[in-house]
Amino acid sequence: MEKQVFLKHTALFIAGIGIIIGIQVLHPEIMRGKVLSASSLYDLSLVTYEKGQTELIYNDYDYSLDDPKNWDVRAVVDAIPSDDPRYPEFIAPNIALIGASPQKIVHTFDDPNSNGCQRNILYLDRTKMEKEKFTISRTEYCVKSIVDEWDLTTFFAVNPENTKIALGSTTDGNILASIDAANVSSRPGHNWENTKIAFVTGDVSPEGDNRKLLLWDVNANVLIDKTDVLKTIQGDIGFIHYVHETDSFDLYDGNFDPTLHGEGEFSAYKKLGSFK
């Protein structure tokens, strides 16, 4: 008799869990409250609910099939509390696409404890879509950009105080290397192996009296001061590009100018100088 009662209670418990899971999957609004807002960024949709959650939905194809079927990859993250009366109580995290290729997609986003810092990394490897889920990781640094636009597995970041810089892994958020460097003000340039990272600190404009040009030797973990190069440069530094053939870095002003007639992929940008 006791065994029958136990089995009956166990069956009811399992059935109850099944009902809850079914409701959560089929009717998320019952568990999360009503929808407050919905938006999209390319193929990524964001649906925010009144109980403080945002659902991330990426619409894609399963390319492992001869006849690809359309399906969604989903994840639920914390929404951001809003104290602005013009908006609902919760809003979606601020999300940015920082890297994309046919194989991989990388977004960053904040959370209620990020204080405006993009600490969360949403990484999707489209060659492993059978898992039908995102890889979401968190780092204590503020992710600024992808280092290698082709590989998409390494990010450049600064700490919230902007006193340190770091390289990290987009796949798990782990920090690979870091060093003291304050007030980074330019997108870094890098060599193919990500062992040399060039960047500007302080003012980007030539009128700034505190700007520095630094080269981070990641293997030795030292900063090499290249600021003397800036004495010969006129104009704002828009970006830094690594030239593999000469193992050097070119400085560009970043303003697109179709009247320029230079050579190479940056022919429409004014080259300011170079250094090793």
C-alpha positions in Angstrom: 0.0 0.0 0.0 2.8 2.4 1.0 4.6 1.6 -2.3 1.4 2.4 -4.3 1.0 5.7 -2.5 4.7 6.5 -3.1 4.4 5.7 -6.8 1.2 7.7 -7.0 2.8 10.8 -5.4 6.0 10.3 -7.5 3.9 10.1 -10.7 2.0 13.3 -9.7 5.2 15.1 -9.0 6.7 14.1 -12.4 3.5 15.1 -14.1 3.5 18.4 -12.3 7.1 19.1 -13.4 6.2 18.2 -16.9 3.3 20.6 -16.9 5.5 23.4 -15.6 8.1 22.8 -18.2 5.5 22.5 -20.9 3.9 25.8 -19.9 7.3 27.5 -19.7 8.2 26.3 -23.2 4.9 26.8 -24.9 3.7 29.8 -23.0 6.6 31.7 -21.6 4.4 34.8 -20.9 2.7 32.8 -18.1 6.0 32.3 -16.4 7.7 35.6 -17.3 4.6 37.9 -17.4 3.4 39.9 -20.3 5.6 41.2 -23.1 6.9 44.7 -22.5 8.9 45.2 -25.7 10.3 43.4 -28.7 13.1 44.5 -31.0 15.6 43.0 -33.4 19.2 43.4 -34.4 19.9 41.7 -37.7 18.8 38.1 -37.2 18.7 38.4 -33.4 15.3 39.2 -31.7 14.9 40.5 -28.2 11.7 40.0 -26.2 11.5 41.6 -22.8 8.9 40.5 -20.2 7.4 42.2 -17.2 9.1 39.9 -14.6 12.5 41.1 -15.6 13.8 38.7 -18.3 14.8 39.2 -21.9 14.6 36.3 -24.3 17.2 36.2 -27.1 16.1 34.5 -30.2 18.4 33.9 -33.1 16.8 32.9 -36.4 19.0 30.6 -38.5 19.2 27.5 -40.6 20.4 24.0 -39.7 23.0 23.6 -42.5 23.7 20.0 -41.5 20.7 18.9 -43.5 20.5 18.5 -47.3 17.2 20.5 -47.1 17.9 23.1 -44.4 15.1 23.7 -42.0 14.6 27.1 -40.4 14.7 27.1 -36.6 15.5 29.3 -33.6 18.4 29.4 -31.1 17.1 30.8 -27.7 18.5 32.0 -24.4 17.0 34.0 -21.5 19.0 36.7 -19.7 18.3 39.4 -17.1 16.6 42.5 -18.4 17.7 46.0 -17.3 15.6 47.8 -14.7 14.5 51.2 -16.0 13.7 54.3 -13.9 12.8 56.4 -16.9 9.0 57.0 -16.9 9.1 57.0 -20.7 9.9 53.3 -20.8 8.5 50.1 -19.1 9.9 48.9 -15.8 12.3 46.6 -17.6 14.1 47.1 -20.9 16.3 44.8 -23.0 20.0 44.8 -22.5 22.1 47.1 -24.7 23.4 44.6 -27.3 26.0 45.1 -30.0 27.2 42.9 -32.9 31.0 43.0 -32.7 31.9 40.2 -35.1 30.3 38.1 -37.8 31.3 35.5 -40.4 29.6 32.6 -42.2 30.7 30.3 -39.3 30.6 32.5 -36.2 28.7 35.4 -34.7 29.7 37.4 -31.6 27.5 39.9 -29.7 28.2 41.7 -26.4 25.6 43.0 -24.0 25.3 44.5 -20.5 23.3 43.4 -17.5 21.8 44.9 -14.3 25.3 44.8 -12.6 27.3 46.0 -15.6 27.1 49.7 -15.0 27.1 50.4 -18.7 30.0 48.0 -19.4 29.6 45.3 -22.1 30.7 42.4 -19.9 28.6 39.6 -21.4 29.6 37.8 -24.6 27.1 35.9 -26.7 29.0 33.5 -29.0 27.4 31.4 -31.6 29.4 28.8 -33.6 27.2 28.1 -36.6 29.2 24.9 -37.4 27.9 23.4 -34.2 24.3 24.3 -34.5 23.0 20.9 -33.5 23.3 22.2 -29.9 20.7 24.8 -30.7 21.9 27.2 -28.0 24.2 30.2 -27.5 27.4 30.2 -25.5 27.0 33.0 -23.1 29.9 34.0 -20.8 30.8 37.0 -18.6 34.1 38.8 -18.1 34.9 41.4 -15.5 36.4 43.6 -18.2 34.5 45.9 -20.6 34.7 44.3 -24.1 35.5 46.9 -26.7 36.1 45.0 -30.0 37.1 41.8 -31.7 40.9 41.7 -32.2 41.0 39.3 -35.2 38.0 40.0 -37.6 38.6 36.7 -39.3 39.0 34.3 -36.4 36.5 36.0 -34.0 37.8 34.2 -30.9 39.8 37.0 -29.3 38.5 40.3 -27.9 40.2 43.5 -26.7 38.9 44.9 -23.4 39.6 47.5 -20.7 38.7 47.3 -17.1 35.9 49.5 -15.7 38.3 52.0 -14.3 40.1 52.2 -17.7 43.5 51.6 -16.1 44.2 48.1 -17.6 43.8 46.5 -21.0 43.3 42.8 -21.8 42.9 40.1 -24.4 40.2 37.5 -23.8 38.5 34.6 -25.3 35.0 35.1 -26.9 34.2 31.4 -26.4 34.4 31.5 -22.6 35.2 35.0 -21.5 38.5 34.0 -19.9 41.2 36.7 -19.9 44.3 35.6 -21.8 46.6 38.5 -21.0 46.4 41.9 -19.4 48.7 44.9 -18.6 48.4 48.4 -17.0 47.5 51.0 -19.6 45.2 54.0 -18.8 42.7 55.9 -21.0 42.9 53.9 -24.2 41.3 56.1 -26.9 41.7 54.2 -30.2 40.7 50.9 -31.7 43.9 48.7 -31.4 45.8 47.2 -34.3 47.3 43.7 -34.0 49.6 41.3 -35.8 48.3 38.0 -37.1 49.4 36.1 -34.0 47.9 38.6 -31.6 51.3 39.0 -29.9 51.7 42.7 -30.8 48.9 45.1 -30.0 49.2 48.8 -31.0 47.0 51.5 -29.6 46.7 55.2 -28.6 46.0 56.5 -25.1 44.9 59.9 -24.0 43.7 62.4 -26.6 43.3 61.0 -30.2 43.6 64.5 -31.8 47.1 66.0 -32.4 46.1 69.0 -30.1 46.1 66.7 -27.1 49.3 67.0 -25.0 48.8 63.7 -23.2 48.4 61.2 -26.1 50.7 58.3 -26.4 51.3 55.6 -29.0 52.1 52.3 -27.3 53.0 48.8 -28.6 52.1 45.9 -26.3 54.4 43.0 -26.6 52.0 40.3 -25.3 54.6 37.5 -25.0 57.0 39.7 -22.9 54.0 41.5 -21.3 55.7 44.9 -21.7 54.6 48.2 -23.2 56.9 49.9 -25.7 56.6 53.6 -26.1 56.3 54.7 -29.7 55.0 58.2 -29.0 57.9 59.9 -30.9 56.2 58.7 -34.1 53.3 61.1 -33.3 55.6 64.1 -33.7 55.6 63.6 -37.5 51.8 63.1 -37.8 49.3 65.7 -38.7 45.6 64.7 -38.2 43.5 62.5 -35.9 44.3 58.8 -35.7 41.2 56.8 -36.9 42.6 53.3 -36.9 45.8 51.3 -36.9 46.5 48.6 -39.4 49.1 45.8 -39.3 51.1 45.1 -42.4 52.3 41.5 -42.4 54.8 41.8 -45.2 56.9 44.4 -43.3 55.9 43.5 -39.7 54.9 47.1 -39.2 51.8 49.2 -38.3 50.3 51.9 -40.4 48.4 54.8 -38.9 45.3 56.2 -40.8 43.1 59.2 -40.1 39.9 57.2 -40.5 38.0 59.6 -42.8 36.8 58.0 -46.0 37.9 60.1 -49.0 37.1 58.8 -52.5 39.4 61.4 -54.1 42.5 59.7 -52.7 44.3 57.4 -55.2 46.5 55.2 -52.9 47.0 51.5 -53.2 45.6 48.6 -51.2 42.4 48.0 -49.2 42.7 51.4 -47.4 43.4 53.5 -50.5 40.5 55.8 -49.7 42.0 56.7 -46.3 44.8 59.1 -45.7 47.9 57.4 -44.3 49.5 59.3 -41.5 52.6 57.3 -40.8 54.0 53.9 -39.8 56.2 52.3 -37.2 57.6 48.9 -36.0 
